[in-house]
Structures are given as C-alpha cells and as structure tokens.
Amino acid sequence: MPVAPRIRSLRESRGFSIRALAEAAGVSPATLSQIEASQTSPSVATLEKLAHGLRVPVAAFFADGEEGTKIEVIDMKDCPTFSLSDGAELIPLAAQRHESSFEPLLVRLSPGGQLAEQPFLVGIESEFVWVRRGRAVLHYDGDNFEVAETQSVYYDPRRSHNWRNPHKQLCELLIVRQR
C-alpha cells in the first residue's frame, strides 16, 4: 500500500480526524490533507511528526499484514527503502506489525547528501545514532559534530538537528529512537 493511503488508514483506525492528527503531529491540516490525497509527498521530518502523532514507528507507513504478532524477524533486504531528496535513503528496520517502544532506522547518505533539506525537530526525548560506515556531520542546535565509523552519539532530537555527509564515501547511520 502506498504511503498516503496508509497514513489515512492509520489515522482513521486510531479515531483521529485530519485536524486532530495535524494538531498532535504539529503539521497543518492542509498539509496532512494534501499528503493523504497524494497531492504532495511527505518529507522525512513530516513522516517523523506523523509517526509521533499516531504513536507508531515510521515503518508502519510501509507495513502490510496483521498487527500484534508474537515475534517478527526483519530482513533488511525485505524492508522498504524510502528515497529522500538531497542524496539520502531511509530504511525503516522497526517491527512493522509488533508494538515496540523504540524504532531503528538505517539512513544512507550519499557523498554530499543530507537527511533533510533543513534542520528539523522530532517530538521524542532521545535518539541514538551509530555510524555503521563512513563519516557524517551532525548539525545540532547550531553546532557541528563530526562522527566517524563505529562511533555513536546520543542527543535530544527536540532540538534543531540534521545529518549530512560532506565526504566522498557513502555513509550509513543506524538511528534508534524511542517511541
């Protein structure tokens, strides 16, 4: 199922009106309406906000099948890849049909790529990032921090932040956030 109808289905199954979800997620009702009508594609920041408002992992926007399974084995080759502008790919690794209090994501940043077009905020309290491959720069609350392969960082994603790859090699970030 494409992202737009999945967002609508999740919103309706949780009893949210467009206005109520927009308020809970911190987006405008017009933006949410355009996304659900497939008139615009949501940015990663908007997907994050909608997931937070719905209390679901971003992976839920790409899931098919039954919820509430006892165990779920996730194979990265079966995970959807969400191509973002600015040379980034987002691969949700979270359980898609299982309740969880955390959400892992693999982010691939091409050389010169960045996670979002501009720094963004997420309405959760804690985020952990491990650099699986390459190096990246975390722009956080007005400062830049270089993070190299095998290093990790914790931070409060409610502050303005963004990840970018100013280097000539592909960079992979494992991001784990609480839900």
C-alpha positions in Angstrom: 0.0 0.0 0.0 1.4 3.4 -0.9 2.3 5.9 1.9 -0.7 8.3 1.5 -3.5 5.7 1.9 -1.6 4.0 4.7 -1.4 7.3 6.6 -5.1 7.8 6.2 -5.8 4.2 7.2 -3.7 4.6 10.4 -5.3 7.9 11.2 -8.9 6.6 10.8 -8.2 3.3 12.7 -7.0 5.4 15.7 -10.0 7.6 15.5 -8.2 10.8 14.6 -9.8 13.5 12.4 -7.4 15.3 10.0 -7.5 18.3 12.3 -6.8 16.2 15.4 -3.8 14.3 13.9 -2.4 17.5 12.4 -2.5 19.1 15.9 -1.0 16.0 17.6 1.8 15.9 14.9 2.5 19.6 14.7 1.6 19.9 11.0 -1.0 21.9 9.3 -4.4 20.3 8.4 -3.9 21.5 4.8 -0.6 19.7 4.6 -2.0 16.5 6.0 -4.9 16.7 3.7 -2.6 17.1 0.7 -0.5 14.2 1.8 -3.5 11.9 2.2 -4.8 13.0 -1.2 -1.3 12.2 -2.8 -1.0 15.8 -3.9 2.3 16.1 -2.2 4.9 13.7 -0.8 5.8 14.0 2.9 9.4 14.9 3.9 11.2 12.7 6.4 10.6 15.4 9.0 6.8 15.2 8.3 6.8 11.4 8.4 8.5 11.6 11.8 5.9 14.1 13.1 3.0 12.0 11.8 4.5 8.8 13.3 4.9 10.6 16.6 1.3 11.9 16.5 0.0 8.4 15.7 2.4 6.7 18.2 3.6 4.3 15.5 7.1 3.7 14.0 7.8 5.3 10.6 7.9 1.7 9.4 4.1 1.5 10.0 3.6 3.7 6.9 5.1 0.9 4.7 3.7 -2.2 6.5 1.3 -4.7 5.2 -0.4 -7.5 7.1 -1.5 -8.2 10.6 -0.5 -6.4 13.7 0.3 -7.9 17.1 2.5 -10.8 16.1 4.4 -12.6 18.9 7.8 -12.3 17.1 8.9 -10.6 14.0 12.1 -11.3 12.2 13.1 -8.4 10.0 15.4 -9.0 7.0 16.9 -5.7 5.7 16.5 -6.9 2.1 12.7 -7.0 2.6 12.5 -3.6 4.1 11.2 -0.7 2.0 13.6 2.0 1.0 12.3 5.5 1.1 14.4 7.7 -1.3 14.6 11.3 0.0 15.8 14.4 -1.8 19.3 15.6 -1.1 21.0 12.2 -1.6 19.5 10.2 1.3 17.7 6.9 1.7 15.7 5.9 4.8 15.2 2.2 5.5 12.8 1.5 8.4 14.1 -1.5 10.3 11.4 -1.5 13.0 8.9 -4.2 13.6 6.1 -3.4 11.3 3.4 -5.4 12.9 4.6 -5.5 16.5 4.3 -3.0 19.3 7.7 -1.6 20.3 9.0 1.3 22.4 11.9 2.0 20.1 12.4 2.4 16.3 15.6 1.6 14.4 16.2 3.2 11.0 19.1 2.8 8.6 19.9 6.0 6.8 22.3 6.0 3.8 23.8 9.4 2.9 25.5 9.6 -0.5 28.5 11.8 -0.8 27.2 15.4 -0.3 23.9 14.1 0.9 21.9 15.1 3.9 18.9 13.7 5.8 16.6 16.7 5.4 16.6 19.9 3.4 16.9 21.9 6.6 17.4 21.1 10.3 14.3 19.6 11.9 12.9 18.7 15.3 11.3 15.5 16.4 8.8 15.2 19.3 10.6 12.4 21.1 13.1 12.8 24.0 16.1 10.6 23.0 17.8 9.5 19.9 20.9 7.2 19.5 22.9 7.1 16.3 25.7 4.7 15.4 27.8 5.4 12.3 27.9 2.0 10.6 30.0 3.1 7.6 31.9 6.2 6.7 31.7 9.6 8.5 28.9 12.2 8.9 28.4 15.6 10.4 25.6 16.1 12.9 24.4 19.7 12.8 22.9 20.1 16.3 21.5 23.2 17.9 23.8 25.5 15.9 27.0 23.4 16.2 28.6 20.8 14.0 29.9 17.5 15.3 31.9 15.0 13.1 31.1 11.4 13.9 33.2 8.7 12.4 32.7 5.0 11.6 31.9 2.9 14.8 31.3 6.0 16.9 27.9 6.7 18.3 26.1 9.7 19.8 23.0 10.3 22.0 21.1 13.6 21.8 17.7 15.2 22.3 16.0 15.4 18.9 13.6 18.0 20.1 16.4 20.4 19.3 17.2 21.5 15.8 19.3 18.9 14.1 20.3 17.3 10.8 22.8 14.8 9.5 24.9 15.4 6.4 27.8 13.7 4.5 30.3 16.2 3.2 32.8 13.3 2.4 33.4 11.3 -0.8 32.3 8.0 0.6 28.8 6.6 1.3 27.8 6.9 4.9 25.4 4.7 6.8 23.8 5.6 10.1 21.8 3.4 12.4 19.3 5.6 14.2 17.4 4.2 17.1 14.7 6.4 18.7 12.3 5.9 21.4 8.6 5.8 20.6 
